Amino acid sequence: MLRGGNRVRAWEVLRIALLRDIAGLSWSEIGRLVSVAGSSAKRRYQIHRAWMESIGEYQKVVGAVAGECLRG
């Protein structure tokens, strides 16, 4: 499984990214939903951005999951 520098699970990173990019939630709102501080949510989102730029497999998963979210 993909891991960030602080060993964050990939699905948690993706969940935070979807809450930010699709739902438009603030860092504090996201933090409350995933039980982390808003600053931790932001750091995990930064991991997402780095993976989006460098890991093709992660990009495909993000695209598929985001599409399902938008289709409902």
Secondary structure, DSSP 8 states (H G I E B T S, - for coil): --B-TT--BHHHHHHHHHHHHTS---HHHHHHHHTS-HHHHHHHHHHHHHHHHH-HHHHHHHHHHHHHHHH-
